[in-house]
Amino acid sequence: MDLRSAPHGLNIVVECEDARGRRLVIGRFDSTNAFQALLHDCDVHALASGEDAESYVRQTATYGVAVNTKDAHVDLLSVKRVRLLGEIEKLH
């Protein structure tokens, strides 16, 4: 999915990588402009070296978003992958 076409108001998972490292931004999509996307009620999680992003995403899909940031701006150039949280397989 392209971040610019994400459905407004739904929770999405954005995997990012830039000079600050790898991170996940999981939250309610609002909008994009030419440079950034805006998400609300987010969990911004910095991934440690070697940490598996998928296990963290599946845990969030199962138990809900652990909000630690009210609003997050994501640089579009840093986005590596975008998914709907509701389509992620939950833990068993």
N, C-alpha and C positions, 0 to 999 in steps of 0.2 A: 504494500500500500504506500502511496505517496502521501507525505504529511500534509501537503496542500489540499488533498481530497478527503482527509479524515472527516468523519461525521461529527458535527457540532454537538457537544454535550455528552458524548460517550467517553468512557475511560479507555485510554490507549497506552501502549508501552512504546517508549522511544529509546532506542539504544544509540548512544552517542560516543564519539571518540574525538578528542582534540588534544591540544597541548596540556590540558589539565588531567588527561587520562581518560579511562573508560568509565561510563556511568549510565545508569538507567534513570529515566524520568517517566514516572507512571502517574497519570492524572487525567482529569477531565479536559478534553480538547475544546478550545474556544475559537482561535483564529490564527491566521498567518498574515504576514506582510512579505515584502520582498526578501527580508533577511532573517526573520525569527518567527517562531510559533509561540503562542501563549496557551499555557495549560493552567488549570486551577486545581486546588486541593490535591497537591502532589506529594509523592514520595520520590525524593531525589536521592539516589543511592550510588555512591562512588564504589566502583568495583575494584577490589584488591587484585593485585597481580595473581593471575591464575584462578581467580574466583569464577565459578560457573554462573553466568547470567541467567541461564534457563531455570535453574533450581530456584533462584530468587523470584523470578517471574511466576513460576508455577505456585510457589508459596503465596504470593500476592493474589493470584487468581483464586486460590482456595479460601484464604482468610480475609481478603479485602485490602484496600490501600491503606498503608500506615502513613497517614498524612504528616509530613514534617515541614512542608513549605506551602504557604497559601497560594502564591502565584509563581510560576516558573516560565522564564523565557528561554527557548531553545534555539541556538543558532542553526539555521537550516544546513549550513555546510558541514556541521559536525554529525548530522544524522546518518546512521548506518542502517537502521532497520526500524520499521513502524508496524505495529500489530494492534488489533482490537483486544483489549483485556478479556472480554467475554468469549473470545474464540480460543483462548489458551487452555490447554488440558489441565485440569485440576489434579492435585495430589490424591492418592487413593488411601 
